[in-house]
Amino acid sequence: MDIFLDKGTMEFLTVASEYCAFVEKARKFSRRDFVTKLHKILALVYLKMTLLKDDPECDLMDGEPEAFLSEYDYEHIRSIVSARLGSLDRYIDISHAAMPDEETEQMEVSQCVADVYHNLKNFVENFRTGSEDAAQASRQELIGDFRDTWGPRALSLLAAIHTFVYNPDIDEEDEDDFNTPSSLPHSTGNSLLDNYMESYRRKL
């Protein structure tokens, strides 16, 4: 399969890119707008992901996906999402359908958002390298991780966000000085995010 000509893969790549760009711009939205838009785009990510079919031939390829995001990058994304959510950043239960005998996992909403971001961002950046082997390997890894880890987290996250979106009592507290330039880190330690942050500063 030519990975760059596969319609389903390219449609998912588009949605994944939109999710990553949206999360990176969390500061630009009010809290209600953020959860409302996150609800819609995450639902689309989950739907498009279920339409990707496993390709056994990928297991025979020599390519390895590259890891583009560090733990620092993950924490940076988690922290800006947590700040935007404010009091909504609470612990939620994660149920693993593939492991029904396991105890329910608990994670903060911001952690789930960052986990999904981490998987999708690495997938998107592997495609941007232009290497078909890396893209194929990244696609196969994404499918496996969706089944075992970030899929259940995304589904539990959707349930939590559904409650937020349809709760009329959500106010706009925690908005005070969140958008001030001083709250932005000067370096993330990752060129991808550094370029974004520099571009964001120029718009302020």
C-alpha positions in Angstrom: 0.0 0.0 0.0 1.3 3.4 -1.0 0.8 5.2 2.4 0.7 8.7 0.8 -2.1 7.7 -1.6 -4.3 5.9 0.9 -7.4 8.0 1.2 -8.3 6.9 4.7 -4.8 7.5 6.0 -4.6 10.9 4.5 -8.0 11.9 5.8 -7.0 10.8 9.3 -3.7 12.7 8.9 -5.7 15.9 8.2 -7.9 15.4 11.3 -4.9 14.6 13.5 -3.1 17.7 12.3 -6.1 19.8 13.2 -6.3 18.3 16.7 -2.6 19.0 17.3 -2.9 22.6 16.0 -6.0 23.2 18.1 -4.5 21.9 21.4 -1.3 24.0 20.8 -3.5 27.1 20.6 -5.5 26.4 23.8 -4.6 29.8 25.2 -6.5 31.5 22.4 -9.9 30.2 23.5 -12.2 30.8 26.4 -12.8 27.8 28.5 -16.2 27.1 27.1 -15.0 27.5 23.5 -12.1 25.2 24.2 -14.2 22.3 25.6 -16.8 22.8 22.9 -14.3 22.6 20.0 -12.3 19.8 21.7 -15.5 17.8 22.0 -16.1 18.0 18.2 -12.6 17.5 17.0 -11.9 14.6 19.4 -15.1 12.8 18.3 -13.9 13.2 14.7 -10.4 11.9 15.6 -11.9 8.8 17.2 -14.3 8.2 14.3 -11.6 8.5 11.6 -9.2 6.3 13.7 -11.7 3.4 13.8 -11.8 3.5 10.0 -8.1 2.9 9.6 -7.4 -0.8 8.9 -4.5 -2.7 10.2 -1.9 -3.6 7.5 -0.1 -6.9 8.4 2.5 -6.2 5.7 3.8 -3.2 7.8 5.1 -5.7 10.4 7.5 -7.0 7.7 9.0 -3.6 7.0 12.3 -2.3 8.4 11.2 1.2 9.1 11.0 2.7 12.6 8.8 5.6 13.6 10.8 8.6 15.0 9.8 10.0 18.4 9.6 13.7 18.0 8.2 14.8 21.4 10.1 14.7 24.7 8.7 14.4 28.2 9.2 18.2 28.5 7.0 18.7 25.4 4.3 16.5 26.8 4.3 18.4 30.1 4.2 21.7 28.3 1.0 20.7 26.4 -0.5 19.2 29.5 0.1 22.3 31.6 -1.4 24.8 29.1 -4.5 22.6 28.7 -4.8 22.3 32.5 -4.6 26.0 32.9 -7.2 26.5 30.2 -9.6 23.9 31.8 -9.1 25.3 35.4 -11.4 23.6 37.8 -12.6 21.2 35.0 -9.3 19.5 35.0 -10.4 16.7 37.3 -9.6 13.0 37.5 -11.7 10.7 35.3 -11.9 6.9 35.1 -10.3 5.1 32.1 -11.8 1.7 31.3 -9.8 -0.7 29.1 -12.2 -2.9 27.1 -9.3 -5.0 26.0 -8.3 -5.7 29.6 -11.6 -6.1 31.5 -9.9 -7.7 34.5 -7.6 -4.8 35.1 -8.4 -2.1 37.6 -9.9 1.2 36.3 -7.1 3.7 35.6 -7.6 7.3 36.8 -6.1 10.3 34.9 -6.6 14.0 34.8 -8.5 15.4 31.8 -5.4 17.4 30.8 -3.3 14.2 30.8 -5.7 12.5 28.5 -5.7 15.5 26.1 -1.9 15.5 26.2 -1.7 11.7 25.6 -3.8 11.9 22.5 -1.8 14.9 21.3 1.5 12.9 21.9 0.4 10.0 19.8 -1.0 12.2 17.0 1.8 14.6 16.9 4.4 11.9 16.5 2.3 10.4 13.7 1.9 13.7 11.9 5.6 14.5 12.1 6.7 11.1 10.8 4.6 11.8 7.7 6.2 15.2 7.3 9.6 13.6 7.0 8.5 12.2 3.6 9.9 8.7 4.4 7.4 6.1 3.4 8.9 3.5 5.7 8.7 5.8 8.7 5.1 6.8 7.8 4.1 3.2 7.4 5.7 2.2 10.8 4.1 5.2 12.5 0.7 4.3 11.2 1.0 0.8 12.4 2.2 1.9 15.8 -0.6 4.4 16.1 -3.2 1.7 15.4 -1.7 -0.6 18.1 -1.5 2.2 20.6 -5.1 3.2 19.8 -6.3 -0.3 20.6 -4.3 -0.6 23.9 -3.8 2.9 25.4 -4.9 6.2 23.9 -8.1 4.9 22.4 -9.7 4.1 25.8 -8.4 7.4 27.1 -9.9 9.3 24.2 -13.2 7.6 24.7 -13.3 8.3 28.5 -12.2 11.9 27.7 -15.1 12.3 25.3 -17.5 11.2 28.0 -16.1 13.7 30.4 -16.1 16.6 27.8 -19.7 15.7 26.9 -20.7 16.4 30.5 -18.8 19.7 30.4 -20.3 20.8 27.1 -23.9 20.2 28.2 -23.5 21.7 31.6 -25.0 25.2 31.5 -23.3 26.1 34.8 -19.8 26.2 33.4 -18.5 29.7 33.9 -15.5 31.6 32.7 -13.5 31.7 36.0 -9.7 31.1 35.9 -9.5 33.5 33.0 -7.6 36.4 34.8 -4.1 36.8 33.4 -3.8 33.5 31.6 -3.2 35.1 28.2 -0.4 37.4 29.3 2.9 36.9 27.4 4.8 36.4 30.7 2.9 33.1 31.2 4.6 31.6 28.1 7.8 29.7 28.3 10.7 31.0 26.3 11.9 27.6 25.1 10.3 24.2 25.1 13.4 22.3 24.3 11.8 21.2 21.0 12.2 23.1 17.7 8.7 22.2 16.6 7.1 23.8 19.6 9.6 26.6 19.8 8.7 27.7 16.3 5.0 27.7 17.2 5.6 29.6 20.4 7.7 32.2 18.6 5.0 32.7 16.0 2.4 33.0 18.8 4.4 35.7 20.6 4.6 37.8 17.4 0.8 37.8 17.2 0.4 39.1 20.8 
